[in-house]
Amino acid sequence: MTVSCPECGSRFLKTLPVRTWREKWRDLTGVSPLRCGDCGAEFVARVWDLSVLVYARCPRCLRMDLNFWTDQQYWPSNFMKLRIAWGAHRYRCEYCRHNFVSFRPLKEKFSFNRWRERDAETKKNGSK
């Protein structure tokens, strides 16, 4: 996801459920209510970016840095097996731990190094 929290700058965001017809309409146009997983701030942001619509993203938290899974790690449903047979890729979101398949290519591979770098930077700045 190219959106980050306006309070802390984190990209660990989750979508909130839409409640009113106005929120549903905004959600259909790409503007979703989000909550930061680090600081808990709630805000509304545009989650559709035309330059990244061709890449795979997690259907739960909309993140784009994904890993892969194998049949030894997860047992897919019959419909997922059918899509895999048609050429879909097996992706796993490490943030929300969701396994899914998508025909879209991967833009960014998940790495724990990003977390290590972020922790080292916050220790250096004295934020924690």
URSUL-V481827 format. One record per residue. N is the residue number from 1. RES is the residue in one small letter. PHI is phi in radians with two decimals (none if undefined). NEAR is the number of other C-alpha atoms within 10 Angstrom. Layout:
{{N;RES;PHI;NEAR} {N;RES;PHI;NEAR}}
//
This chain:
{{1;m;none;17} {2;t;-1.53;12} {3;v;-1.52;18} {4;s;-2.27;15} {5;c;-1.18;22} {6;p;-1.24;13} {7;e;-1.43;13} {8;c;-2.03;12} {9;g;1.45;12} {10;s;-1.26;15} {11;r;-1.81;16} {12;f;-1.48;19} {13;l;-2.07;24} {14;k;-2.25;20} {15;t;-1.38;18} {16;l;-1.66;14} {17;p;-1.19;12} {18;v;-1.49;14} {19;r;-2.02;8} {20;t;-1.67;9} {21;w;-1.14;9} {22;r;-1.17;10} {23;e;-1.14;16} {24;k;-1.11;15} {25;w;-1.12;13} {26;r;-1.12;17} {27;d;-1.14;18} {28;l;-1.18;10} {29;t;-1.62;12} {30;g;1.71;13} {31;v;-1.88;16} {32;s;-2.11;22} {33;p;-1.36;18} {34;l;-2.25;23} {35;r;-2.26;17} {36;c;-1.34;21} {37;g;-1.35;15} {38;d;-1.60;14} {39;c;-1.84;14} {40;g;1.44;14} {41;a;-1.21;14} {42;e;-1.89;18} {43;f;-2.75;15} {44;v;-1.98;16} {45;a;-2.58;17} {46;r;-1.37;15} {47;v;-1.78;18} {48;w;-1.62;16} {49;d;-2.24;12} {50;l;-1.03;7} {51;s;-1.29;7} {52;v;-2.03;13} {53;l;-1.16;10} {54;v;-1.43;13} {55;y;-1.76;14} {56;a;-1.23;22} {57;r;-2.54;25} {58;c;-1.14;23} {59;p;-1.23;14} {60;r;-1.56;14} {61;c;-1.96;19} {62;l;1.17;20} {63;r;-1.32;23} {64;m;-1.99;20} {65;d;-1.61;20} {66;l;-2.15;23} {67;n;-1.96;16} {68;f;-2.01;17} {69;w;-2.29;17} {70;t;-2.08;11} {71;d;-1.17;8} {72;q;-1.30;6} {73;q;-1.61;9} {74;y;-2.67;9} {75;w;-1.75;12} {76;p;-1.30;16} {77;s;-1.26;8} {78;n;-1.12;9} {79;f;-1.17;9} {80;m;-1.15;16} {81;k;-1.09;15} {82;l;-1.12;12} {83;r;-1.14;15} {84;i;-1.12;16} {85;a;-1.12;10} {86;w;-1.43;10} {87;g;1.98;12} {88;a;-1.28;17} {89;h;-1.66;18} {90;r;-1.66;21} {91;y;-2.12;23} {92;r;-2.35;20} {93;c;-1.57;24} {94;e;-1.32;17} {95;y;-1.33;17} {96;c;-1.80;15} {97;r;1.07;11} {98;h;-1.82;14} {99;n;-1.73;20} {100;f;-2.69;19} {101;v;-2.12;20} {102;s;-2.64;19} {103;f;-1.46;15} {104;r;-1.39;13} {105;p;-1.32;13} {106;l;-1.45;18} {107;k;-1.62;14} {108;e;-2.44;14} {109;k;-1.47;12} {110;f;-1.15;17} {111;s;-2.55;12} {112;f;-1.25;9} {113;n;-1.06;9} {114;r;-1.09;10} {115;w;-1.16;10} {116;r;-1.11;11} {117;e;-1.14;11} {118;r;-1.15;13} {119;d;-1.14;14} {120;a;-1.15;12} {121;e;-1.18;13} {122;t;-1.22;12} {123;k;-1.20;11} {124;k;-1.17;10} {125;n;-1.41;9} {126;g;1.35;8} {127;s;-1.33;8} {128;k;-1.64;8}}
//
